[in-house]
Amino acid sequence: MEKKKIIAMLPLVGLLLASSCANQNSVSIIEGDKDPFKKYDEEVNVELVRIADSTIESTVLNYYPDETITNNRFTELYKNKLNLTISYKFIAANNEDYQNKIVQGIVNGIGEYLS
C-alpha cells in the first residue's frame, strides 16, 4: 500500500520540481522601473465592452452634465496619469443585449466582430 502512495505522488513531485526550476529562469514582467503605475511613454489604446442602462444616465451622470459614459473623470484620469485611452467597442443597454453581442462575437469570430 505504501508503494502505491509513493508511486502516485511521483508525478506531483516531478511537477513541483519542474515548476520551481522554471521560476528561476523566468523573466520578470516588469523590468527596469518597478513602478506598475508609471505613465506609458507612448499612448496605449484600450478597447472595452460594457453594460450601461438608463439608470446610470438618470442617477450618476445627471449630477455631472459635462461627463458621458465614454468621456468622464475616470477616462481623463487614465489618459493623464497613465497615457491610456479608453474606448468602447459597444455599450449594451442591458444584460440580454450584452450577452447577445458577446455570443455573436464568439459565433462570428471575436476578431472580425469586434474590429
N, C-alpha and C positions, 0 to 999 in steps of 0.2 A: 504494500500500500504506500509506503514512504517513497519507493522508487517512482511510482506513478505521479506523486505530487511534485517530485523534483523534475521529472521529465516534462510535466505540464507547465512548470514555471520557467523552463529554459528559454522559450520564445520571448517571454516577458523580460527576462534578464538581458537577452540579446538586444531587444528593442530599447531598453533603458540605456545600455552601453552605447548603442549607435546614436541615440539622441544626445547623449552627453558629449560624445565626440563631435557631433555635428555642430553643437553650440560653440565649441572652441574655435571653429573655423568660420563661423558666420560673420557677416559684415553688419555693422550697426546701421539701422535705417537712418539715423540722424548722425551725420558726420560733421566734423568741424564744430561750428557753433551749436551748442547743445540746447538752445532756446527753441522749443517747438512752436512758440507764438511769434517768432521773428517774421517780419514782413518779407514777402517774396520779392525778389529783385524784379522779376517780370510779372505782369498781370496774369492771374490764373482764373480761368472761367469755369465755374461750377454750375452744372445744369441739374435741376431737381424737378421732382413732381410732387404735387401736394393736393390736399383737400382743403377747400376754403368755402364754407357755406355762407349764407347771407348773415348769419349771426355775427361773424367777425366784422363785417362792414357796419352792422347796426349797433354793435356794442363797442368794440375796440376802436375801429377806425373813425367812428362817429366823433370821438374826442380829439382826433388828430386829423383835421381836414386836409393837411398838406401831405399826408402819407397814404400810400397804397400798399397792397399786398406785395407788389413787386418792387416798390421803392419806398423804403421806410428807414427808421433809425438803425435797424439791425443790418440791413443791406449796406448802408453807408458806413457803419462801423467795420464790417468785414472788408469793405473797399479801402477805407482809410488806414486801418491798423494792420491788415494782412495782405492787402493788394489782391483780394479775392472779389470777383464779380459774380454775383448770384443771379441766375436766370432760371425760368421755369419752362420746361417742355410743355407741360399742361397743368392747369389748376382745375380740378374737378369740383363740381358744386356739391357733391355728396359721395358717400361711401360706395354706393352702387355704380355711379359713373366712374369713380376711381378704379374700382375692380374691373369694370368692363374695358377701360382703356389699357390697364395692365395686361389683361387676358388677350386683347387684340395685339398688343406688343409682343407677347410670347408666341401667339399663333403665327403672326406675320413676320416674326424675327425682330428682336429688340432693336438691333442696329438700324434697320430700314424704317421701322415705325417711329422711333424717337429722333431720327436725324432729319 
